Amino acid sequence: MKPAPFALERYFARHEFSARYLLSPSDCESPTMHDLLALGDAETRGLWDRLTLGYTESPGHPLLRETAAAQYAGLGAQHILTAAPEEAIFIAMNVLLEPGDRVILLTPAYQSLGEVARALGCRVEAWSLRVENGAWALDLPRLRALLAEPARLVVVNFPNNPTGTLPTAQEWRELTALVERAGAWLFADEMYRMLELDPARRLEPACLMGERAVSLAGLSKAHGLPGLRTGWLACRDRKFLADCQAFKDYTTICAAAPAEILSIIALRAGDTLLERNRARVAENLAAARAFFQARPQRYAWLEPDGGSIAFPRRLAQPAGMAWADDLVQRLGVMVVPGSLFAYDDAHFRVGLGRANLPEILALLEDE
Ligand SMILES: Cc1ncc(COP(=O)(O)O)c(C=O)c1O
């Protein structure tokens, strides 16, 4: 199997470490290792100090799995398999899908959520978010119509990257029920969970909504720790997880030992890390909303419901990749245009999780 180049990741590879400013990162500000270790308790500091750098347990450190499982009522360590988030997508798609399978993908989407399936020979059909009255909206009747024909898998991502949209609890119940009734699997990328702007809108994880439902979560976004490369699949179906573990023998076999201990520290100190990041996202959201709404000739603001991202639309010219090329060359500001999500190029992603967003907005004053 040969997946097509990952447009967004190739673009980041080009600019992430050379552009002076990033308007469009998706993660939150990362703590230093020193700060993270300082959040450890006696047990985790002991684990860190005595750590040997051998291979680790393939399904993930038992304490890491147990700590991750604590957020899924009724599930335990046996329902968790750790893997880097991107790796977890790759593994889950390989395990769930066969050539010719029909896959329904909520779009716009993080490319690998559809591309791995496509490269496996599946028929991937888009289920698009709509813009309704200046806001992102879910089209459940369209999903119902798409599910009238047999499908193997429905792939969603909430809060959605790049739009930040979230269904209501009622829509989420309807969506999961539709998928279950159709006899399809549900893969829910929940990488931006815990960053809901209104915590009351946090969705029940998909893995608790059905037997054939998989949740993907990890520490890259809300915790601001993508450098740990820690994520996990949560699912009630232990056969699915066992198959994923067997597939992982061909990807990484097991996680990096230091990352596992640091991840346990991060999960145990979750409240501290998340509070910090939620506060920054809320402040940055207010700044970004004010900035773009004050320039209605040039931008149409679209409010996110969660995540550390927004996906407004540029109305002025240049827009899209031409604007992105110009900004990075002239101002050293990297912006991700919509075409990197196979979407209308006039949209662009705004990252709300980093400390220097106000400084970047000031640079865009005259754009
Ligand atoms: C929706 C979504 N899923 C998965 C990932 C992959 O996470 P990671 O880069 O930590 O592997 C990302 C990263 O941007 C993402 O936005």
PDBQT file of the ligand as one rigid body, heavy atoms in Angstrom, charges set to zero:
ROOT
HETATM    1  C1  LIG A 401      -7.381  15.076  14.114  1.00  0.00    +0.000 C 
HETATM    2  C2  LIG A 401      -5.995  14.565  14.339  1.00  0.00    +0.000 A 
HETATM    3  N1  LIG A 401      -5.807  13.266  14.533  1.00  0.00    +0.000 NA
HETATM    4  C3  LIG A 401      -4.584  12.746  14.726  1.00  0.00    +0.000 A 
HETATM    5  C4  LIG A 401      -3.469  13.553  14.710  1.00  0.00    +0.000 A 
HETATM    6  C5  LIG A 401      -2.131  12.926  14.876  1.00  0.00    +0.000 C 
HETATM    7  O1  LIG A 401      -1.528  13.269  16.086  1.00  0.00    +0.000 OA
HETATM    8  P1  LIG A 401       0.034  13.138  16.239  1.00  0.00    +0.000 P 
HETATM    9  O2  LIG A 401       0.615  14.170  15.325  1.00  0.00    +0.000 OA
HETATM   10  O3  LIG A 401       0.334  13.440  17.659  1.00  0.00    +0.000 OA
HETATM   11  O4  LIG A 401       0.438  11.758  15.841  1.00  0.00    +0.000 OA
HETATM   12  C6  LIG A 401      -3.607  14.917  14.499  1.00  0.00    +0.000 A 
HETATM   13  C7  LIG A 401      -2.432  15.810  14.457  1.00  0.00    +0.000 C 
HETATM   14  O5  LIG A 401      -2.478  16.930  14.030  1.00  0.00    +0.000 OA
HETATM   15  C8  LIG A 401      -4.912  15.446  14.315  1.00  0.00    +0.000 A 
HETATM   16  O6  LIG A 401      -5.123  16.751  14.106  1.00  0.00    +0.000 OA
ENDROOT
TORSDOF 0
